[in-house]
Each structure stands twice: as structure tokens, then as C-alpha cells.
């Protein structure tokens, strides 16, 4: 049904093109997508699961139909943004994985007087859980598990002077699974700090944050943790072509499993270089804990990203993106375990055929090398997408 709705919309491009305006209060969009995946379940070449044994193949193609919308409302000095989208995903071979993804959110950009401002963001989403980091692995890594996330986050800024402000935040996030209930979890966070920002937009901020992570189910080998992190963030633009951002901090966290604590450094460095009016380069490197984890410890990621974008014409642009991630499982009171390394390379082409219609395509290669038995995999993808804005 969703495919028919989307295709019907494309048939009325001429009418919609006349009506489309990026400044509209209400924005609607529809999309169609196709993707081929050579290793859908992210399996080692030496193993299969119940699905691949049954079908005699690891690869599959999927069709995705998407409908979405956004509503921007200005009420006095307050700005409300409501967004929602739903995706219908259908697989050609592994039809047991057919499902609907959806996402809905509300953002309130609030302002009180001339010195107090911030955001209140509520979001809820449902999507298929990834096969990449499945505990079950092997023959068990083959079934549809829907993952639901709900979050509520508050951000506030108290402007003391034109260049000095107190910054604070608080939030809670829950993750629930239909099948893998043993990794259902809740994360509560809060932070407070101070920021200095110059007239040119350069800034430095010092922040201290607290976090509590709990699992819904207690297991003998796994428990949550509490954490405190102190950090300094710096943003500097030496020219209109270059942006530099850096963050350095120290995390002190205590495991609820054994009551022991550990200090772990964290940080990020990012560079944006607008080489010409048609080309932009981005580079980043950093170390931080993954947002959600599913084991006896925490996943510590070291990441590097290289990205280049070239505007070939007013309607056409190319993007190449390389990602490298080293991941280790950090357990308080013991050495790092289960080291793995993942690399991915993606080449994408985007073409704006009409003002409301964008057509894009991509190819991607990904490889993981892991110390975990049967944890290695190689995966190749390519896909096409069409997005229509109204």
C-alpha cells in the first residue's frame, strides 16, 4: 500500500513542484529505496544460520517505502517542531524480516526573558535491531527483533554576560527489545558547566556530567554502572574556510557488578575545510564509550572518519566517506577483551532532478576483524533512493 501511495505522489510531480517551498510551515515527503546486501546477517564466511541454511544464500535485496512530515509552529517567542516518518521494508528472500520502522519527535525551542533559553526534545522510534553485535551470533542470529527507543532531553542556557553562560542538560533514554529482552536498559544523564563564546563564534566550555545505566534484568555476569565525566570543549575557526573542534575529558565509572571503579580518558578532534566553493573535507578522530552496550562491560570505541564532498554541478554532488573503528570491551578490574576492528568505505552520488525530487545512489564495502570466534565478516552493499518533498 505504501508503495502505491508513494508512486501516486511521483505521478503528480508537476503539481507538487509548483506547490513546494522549503519555507512552508508544513513539509511532507515520500521516498522509495532499493538496497542489495551481500551479507545481510553479518556472518563469518565459515558459518551459516537457520535462515541462510534454509535459503541457501546470505545475500538479499529489500525495497523501502517512506512517508514523513514536519510541522514548524511559532507561538510568541517559542518554536515548536513536530516530525514523524514511517518506513515499510520488504525483503525479497528473507521475508520473515519484513517490518515497519517509525520515528516521531517533538522539539520545543524555548525562551524566557532575554537570558534564559534552551530546548526540550522528546523522541520515540522503532526499528529492526542490528545483526552486527548480536549476542546469539551463529545459528541464533537469524530472527527479527524490533528495538524501541524512547528519550526525553532538556537543555538550558543562562546568559550571564554577552560572552559567558551557564549551560546545563538532563535526559533519560530507554531501550526495549521484543526478543532480546536481556539487553533492555535505561540511561539517565545530567550535566552542568560554563561556556565562553567570542563575537566571532569561537568558544571554550568546561562541563561535568553524571550518568546512571541500569538493565531491566539482573544477570550473574552483567550489571549496569554509574559514571562521572569532566570535559573541556573548544571550538575555533581561524578563517571562513576552516573549523576546528576539540574535546578532552576523563570518565570515572563504577560497575554495579563488583563495585570497582576505573578511569578512562575520552576525547574528539574534528576538522572541517572548505577548500573551494564546490568542495569540502571533513576529518575526525576520537575515543568514547558506545551509547548502549550489551555485555559484562562497556564498549570503548576509537573512531576515525574521513569525508569529502564535491559539488560537480548545481544539481549533482559526490560524497566519499571512510570510517575506521577499533572496539574493545572494558571491564572494571580486568584487561580489555574482545578487541575488534571495523572499516567501511562508501561512495554516494546525489542528483536533484527537480526542485522537490532528489535521486541518490551509493556503493559500500565493510569489513570487521574480531578476536571473538566467528566474529569476522565482509559485507558489500549498493542502493538507490528517490525522495520527493511536497
ROMI-106787 format. One record per residue: residue in one letter; x, y, z of N, C-alpha, C in turn. Coordinates in pm, whole numbers, plus 50000, padded with zeros to 5 digits. Atoms other than C-alpha are relative to their C-alpha. Layout:
ROMI-106787
aXYZXYZXYZ;...
***
This chain:
ROMI-106787
x500824987950000500005000050000500865012650000;x499134988249994502805024150089500665002749865;x499384998050131504445018049752499035007149905;x500994993950089501225027549573499835014850033;x500154986049960500905059549776501175008349950;x498814992750044504495069849702500035001849849;x499974999150146504255061749333498935009449948;x501054990850039500985080649308500465014450016;x499494986549979502705111149453500975004149892;x499034996950104505515109149198499305003349868;x500744997350124502925109248919499515014449993;x500494986349998501885144149029501145009850027;x498834991749976505375159349026499765014449954;x500194986450052504355189148810499165008450095;x500864992649907501595198849051500735003050130;x499324998249873503725193549360501165009649989;x498874991150016506685212249217499565014550014;x500484986449989504605243549191499655003550144;x500444997349863503405239749550501154999450100;x498935002449904506745230549710500745012950034;x499234988549953508515257049922500714995950128;x499265004049879511315249750174499625007750125;x500384991749886509925277450396498594996950050;x501355003549955506495261050433499994995750146;x500165004449861505255255450787499854984850005;x500205014450008504145220250692500764994549880;x499215006350106506555198850492499714985050001;x500255014250015505695164150362501014994149902;x499075006450093507935139150187499664985249987;x500175014350027507795104650032501264994949934;x498785005550057510575081349930499864985449963;x499885013950039511345048849755501484996349999;x498605004149996514535029049805500174985249971;x499625013950026516244997149694501414997950053;x498665003149951519244980449861500314985249981;x499485013750007521284949249786501064998750108;x499055002649891523244934250079500564986049981;x499375012950028525754906250018500074990950122;x499875007849877525844895150384499055006050103;x501044993349923522574905350545500164998050150;x499945003249857523184888050881501395002350059;x498644997049953526854899150909500674987550058;x499475012949957528094863150928501434998049952;x498675004550041531624849550920499844990549881;x500115008250121532334831950590499984985150030;x499945014249965532754798850777498724994750064;x501205004649930529284797550936498755004749926;x501324996250048525594799650848499055000250118;x501045000949899522414804451046498804992749942;x501165007750045518984788451021499395006049874;x500584993550118517834814050764500844997349876;x499155001950118520844811250532500084985349961;x500055014350033520804773250558498744996749923;x501285002750064517154773350457499955005549857;x500084993650131517544797550164501184996649910;x498835003350080520984785950053500765012249952;x499294987750037522274821850033500065009450119;x499844990049895523454850650252499515013749958;x500354986750053522524879850029498495001749989;x501414997150021519194897049987499865014449951;x500364986550043517534927749839498755004250075;x501194995049932514994949850008499495012549930;x500664987950047512514976249899499475007650120;x500424991849888511715005150128499155011649949;x500874988750031508825029650104499865008550126;x499964991149884508855060050328499055011749981;x500814987949994506385087250423500395007750126;x499604992049885507295116050651499465014149992;x500484986349996506395150850758500615007750115;x499474991149897507465180650965499125012450008;x500844988249977505455208951119500765009650091;x499314989649922507105241251242498985010650042;x500964990449946504985263351469500725010350086;x499464989249918505985297151612498875005850083;x501014994949907503975306851920500685010350088;x499324989149932505025340752051501504998749973;x498555001450019508785336052107500454985450007;x499685014249991508585298152126499864993549862;x500055007350126509285274751834499804985250028;x500305014349986507705240051821500204993149866;x499805008150120508795213751569499524985950027;x500535013649990506875181251522500404992549874;x499605007950117508275154251294499624985450020;x500355014249995507265118751209500284993849864;x499865007350126508045092450947499794985250026;x500215014449993507225056150877500584993649875;x499395007350111509095031250659499424985949995;x500405013950020507734998950515501144992949927;x498835006850054510604974450449499634985749966;x500355013350049510144942950240501234993549938;x498855007450051512854916850173499554990149894;x500335008850111512924896149856500044985350042;x499835014149962514174863350010499614997450146;x500255002349857514134865950391498785008150044;x501234992449977510524877250411499585000050147;x500304999849857510374868450783500475012950066;x499474987649944512254901050837499205012349956;x500814988550043509594923050672499425007150123;x500464992549883508614950850911499805014649964;x500154985550012507734987450958500875006950105;x499284991149909510115012951111499235013050012;x500614986949988508795045351251500735008450104;x499344990649911510015076251430499105012350015;x500784987949975508245105851591500715008350106;x499304991449905509635135851773499345013650015;x500494986649970508765169051932501165008050059;x498944991249950511265197451983499415013750033;x500454986849956510475228852182501235008650025;x498964990149979512975257152140499405011250085;x500654991049907512075277452446500885012050034;x499314987649966512995312752551499225007150110;x500604992849888512315330552881500825012750024;x499284987549984513235367152902501095001349895;x498904997950093516495377452739501244991950036;x498795006949953518885354852932499854984850011;x500215014449978517305320152961499374993749877;x500495006750121516845296852663500444985550001;x499615014050008517125260552563499084992049912;x500815009250079515475230052412499444989050090;x500595011949942513145202352524499674990749884;x500115009150114513305172052294499454986650047;x500585013249973511075141152310500004992149870;x499935008050122511545112652066499664985550032;x500295014249988510255077352015500204993649863;x499715006550127511305052351749499964984950016;x499975014650006511025015951648500714995949872;x499275004750117513424998051414500494985750025;x499465013549986514924963851346501375000650067;x498725000649931517764955351581501094995149905;x498895003450088521174952451414500474985750025;x499415013349987522684918251345501495000750031;x498544998749989526214932051376500524995750137;x499515002749865526544929251755499064990950077;x500955009149937524134900951828500744990350091;x499435009549904525004881252143499884985649950;x500275013950036523464849951997500964995149891;x499095003150110525634850651682499614986849935;x500175013250061525934819351469498594996849958;x501305004850045522744799551418498855007850060;x501094992649937520724821351655499795013749941;x500074986450053521434853751472499235000049869;x500755001850123518604850051225498555004850007;x501424996949984515304863151361499805015150017;x500354985949992513534896551360499825004150146;x500134994449865513984916251683499795015049984;x500294985850011512324950351696500495007250126;x499404992149893514084976451906499285013450012;x500724987449976512215005852062500835008950092;x499314990249916513865037052200499095011950027;x500734988149959512175064852394500975009150075;x499074990849934514045095952505499335013350027;x500444986649963513385129052677501245007550048;x498794992549969516165155152689499695014950013;x500154985649974516325190452829501375006649994;x498784992150005518985216652754499665014450038;x500254986349958519255250952914501275008350001;x498884990549999521495281652884499575012650074;x500224987649926521625310453132501125009649963;x499014990550048523385340252975500335009950111;x499584990949894525355358353248500475013349941;x499554988450075527065382453008499874996649852;x500145002750143527145385652631500874988449954;x499075010550042530045360952615500104988450098;x499875010349897529625339852932498624994550035;x501295006349971526855314753003500204987550083;x500075012949930525985286253236499174990649913;x500685009750085524985255053041499674987650083;x500445011749925523045225253176499154991149912;x500835009550075521285194153049499604988550090;x500465011949930519345163953171499184991749902;x500765008350092517785134252999499904985650045;x500175014249973516595098553009499674992949869;x500215008050121516605071452740499774985550040;x500255014249976515135036452744500074992549867;x499935008850118515745007852501499354986750034;x500735012449978513394978052474500074991549874;x499945009450112513574946752255498874989950012;x501045010250001510834922752151500564986350034;x499415013249982513184892752152501125000250104;x498814999849913516494901752322499735008650123;x500394992249883514924913552646501135001350101;x498914999749903518144906452835500885012449985;x499234987650013519654938852696499125012450011;x500834988249972516694961452778500685008450108;x499234991649909518214991352955499445014150007;x500384986049981517745026853082501255008150033;x498874991249977520235055653078499505013750044;x500354986849948519805087153292501275008650005;x498824991350006522185116653239499645014150046;x500134985949963522705152053369501375006449991;x498724993050008525395178553325499815014750032;x499984985649976526325213953421501395005249967;x498714994550038529075236953300499925014849972;x499924985850034530175271353188500685001549865;x499484998150136530905284452839500335014649974;x499634986750049532735314352697499984999749848;x500084999250146531975324652337500325014149955;x499584986950050533635352952147499025005249896;x500874994150100531985376451900500104992749867;x499815007350125533405355451615499444985850005;x500575013349988531775323851748500924989550057;x499095009449935534875307251894499574998050145;x500485002649865534155290652228500904990250073;x499405010049913535545271152521499014997450112;x500995003849898533355251952767500584989350090;x499635010249901534025232253085498714994050054;x501255006749965531445206153183500284987950089;x499955012249919530835179253445498654993149986;x501245007350025528285151853381499924987650087;x500305012049923526675123053568499144990749915;x500795009750075525205091053429499764987550083;x500335012749938523425060353561499384990949895;x500435009650102522955029753340499544987350070;x500555011949934520695001153452499344990849898;x500695010150081519464968853294498684996250066;x501285004549945515874957153333500134986650070;x499825013349943517084921953409501414998750058;x498715002649939519884913353651500484986049960;x499405012750037522214885953528501294998050080;x498815002649917525074868853718501285006049943;x498754995550062527704880553466499945014549952;x500174987050062526374915153384499195009250091;x500714990149920525294946953562500225013849938;x499874986450051524934984153499501195007250062;x498884992249948527215012553606499535014250029;x500154985649981527395048253733501285006749950;x498864993550064529685074053576499985015050026;x499824985649997531035109153623501115003649901;x499054996150103532845127053340500245015050006;x499624985950009534735160153341500645002349864;x499504997950136535455175253000500145014949969;x499824986550054536605206452816499794999349849;x500304999350143535245215252470500495013349944;x499464988050064536885240052232499545000449855;x500344997850140535635254351902500715012449949;x499194988850051537865276551687499965000049848;x500024998350145537565289951333501045010549962;x498964990450036540855305751219499695008049875;x500424992850121539225315650888498624995149961;x501335004050046535955312850699500014986249935;x499895012950067537275280950537500274988450095;x499575010649909538375261550846499275000950133;x500585001349866536545249751159500744989050074;x499345009949915538325231651442499194998250127;x500695003149875536595214251732500764989050072;x499285009949921538225195052014499314998250134;x500565003249869537055177952331500924990250070;x499185009249922539055161252606499364998450138;x500655002349872537735145052922500474987250065;x499665012049924538115118453187498734994450061;x501175007049947535425093053272500414991450118;x499815008849885535335077553618498704992350019;x501225007949993532875048953621500174988050092;x500015010849902531925022253871498994989549959;x500865011050041530494988353783499134995550117;x500905005449898527444976153973500214985150020;x499755014349989528734940753917500934996850116;x499035002949895531734942554151500335012150087;x499774988249919531684978054290501345006749978;x498714994050029535114985954144499865011449900;x500054988450089535855018553960501235000349910;x498924999050098538045027653665499945013749933;x499914987350072539245059753494500344997249854;x499805002150143539025061153114500015013649930;x499984987350074540145091052900499104999349877;x500834998850119537825103152625500345013149930;x499714987750072538185129152354499634999049853;x500314999250143537435140651999500755011849940;x499394989350077539185161651736499375000049862;x500694999350129537345173851425500475012249922;x499574989450090538395194851126499055000649881;x500794997750121536215209850851500765010249916;x499264991250090537985225250550499195002049872;x500724996450123536015243350279501045004549898;x498874997250089538725241050015499625009749890;x500514991150104536675257549739498505001550020;x501454998349991533095268249681499264987149965;x500645012450043532425233149544500534987750073;x499435011749933534495210649770500185002750149;x499874999049855534515204150144500544986750053;x499375011749942536625180050350499775000050151;x500195001549856535955166550699500864988650051;x499205010449936538165146650933499725000350149;x500215000649856537565134551287500664987550056;x499405011349928539235111951541499625001450146;x500384999049861538135103151890499854986550068;x500215011949918537585078452171498875002850098;x501124998649906534365073652368499314986650015;x500795012049980532065047152507498795000149907;x501225001250079529255034252286498805003350087;x501164995549923525845047552388499354988650076;x500595011749934524345013452461500954988249985;x499155011850004526174981252541499174987850038;x500805012049976525074945252578500804988850065;x499195010549941527804926752766500305002450146;x499614998949860529524923353101500715013150028;x499314987349983531374956053042499435010549908;x500434989250088531244986652818500864999949874;x499284999350126532204990252453500695013549987;x499224987950018535015015752417500445000849854;x499734998550143535335028752060501055010749975;x499094990250058538255045951892499615001449853;x500594997950132536925061651571500825009949918;x499424990450094538365078651265499085001049879;x500854997750115536345094250983500675009849904;x499534991250107537465109450652498865001549900;x501154997550087534825125950433500335011349904;x499814989650101534965145750110498745001149916;x501194997550081532105161849917500355009849889;x499714991850118532305176549568498695003449929;x501184995550074529535197449410500385001049853;x499605000550140530045187449048499235010349918;x500844989850062527125209048929499045005350105;x501004994949907524295228549088499034989150045;x500965010649970522235196649082500654987050047;x499345012949978524845169349130501165001450097;x498855000249910527245161349413500434985750029;x499385012849965529585132549501500505000750144;x499495000949864530495121149853500734986750017;x499265012149964533155096449963500255000450150;x499955000449855533225085150325500724987450046;x499265011349944535715062950510499915000350152;x500105001149855535205050650868500854988350049;x499245010649933537545030851092499635000350148;x500355000949858536545018351438500724988350064;x499425010349914538574999251696499144999350125;x500885001649884536344985051969500584989850097;x499595009449895537294968752299498944999850109;x500945001549890535174955852584500725003150130;x499364995849876536154974352902499244994350120;x500585005849879535524955253226500825004850119;x499294994849884536394971053561500734988750072;x499225009849926539174952253737500684989649915;x499345009750087540394933253430500435007149873;x499514993950122542114939753099498915000249893;x500954999350110540294948852779499894986549930;x500225012950065538754919452596499205001949872;x500825000350121537104910652265500305011849908;x499634989250090539054935352051499514997049859;x500425001450138537724941551703500285012949924;x499744988550086538354964751409499054999449882;x500964999450110535774976051152500345011649908;x499734989850101536424995150828498865000249900;x501034998850104533875008550580500365011449906;x499774989950104534145028250255498725001349918;x501284997550067531125044550090500185011149897;x500014990150107530755063349761498555002749962;x501404996550024527495082349704499905011049896;x500314990050102526015102749420498585004950023;x501334994149981523085126749463499705009549884;x500414991850113521155143349180498635005950027;x501284993249979518405169349226499345001949864;x500624999950132516285161648922499045011749984;x500934988749996513625187349014500115006450137;x499924993149871513215212049296499564991350116;x500425008449888511275187049509500494985549992;x499665014150022512835154749374501524998249998;x498585003249992516275141249471500184985049981;x499695014050026517665108449336501444997450042;x498665002949951520675092349503500324985249985;x499545013850007522745060649477501314998950077;x498775002049923525645045249667500494985749985;x499395013249985528045015949693500825000550129;x499305000449871529625004750021500654986450022;x499305012349960532164979150139500345001250148;x499735000049856532594969250505500654986950040;x499315012049952534864945050687500285001450149;x499675000349857535244935151052500944988450029;x499085010249950538144916251211499874999850151;x500325000949857537394903451560500764988650065;x499405010649920539094883451834498974989550040;x501075009349965535724867151900499884989349892;x500135011050095535314833251736498795002349910;x501044997950101533264836251415499475014350000;x500424986049995533144873951466500415008249879;x499584992750120534754883451133498874999949897;x500935000250113532644893550834500435010249895;x499874990550110532734910950497498615002449943;x501334996750048529754929050351500115010749891;x500034990550111529044947450025498555004049974;x501354994950023526034969449954500005009949885;x500254988850089524634991449682498505002850003;x501414996449991521375010249665499665012549922;x500554988350069519175036449501498855005550083;x501084993649925516815061549661499455011849921;x500654988150056514325087549542499185006450111;x500734992649896512995114349778499245011449933;x500904990150058510075136649690499435008750112;x500484990749897509315167749901498815007949948;x501204992550038505955184949900499695010550105;
***
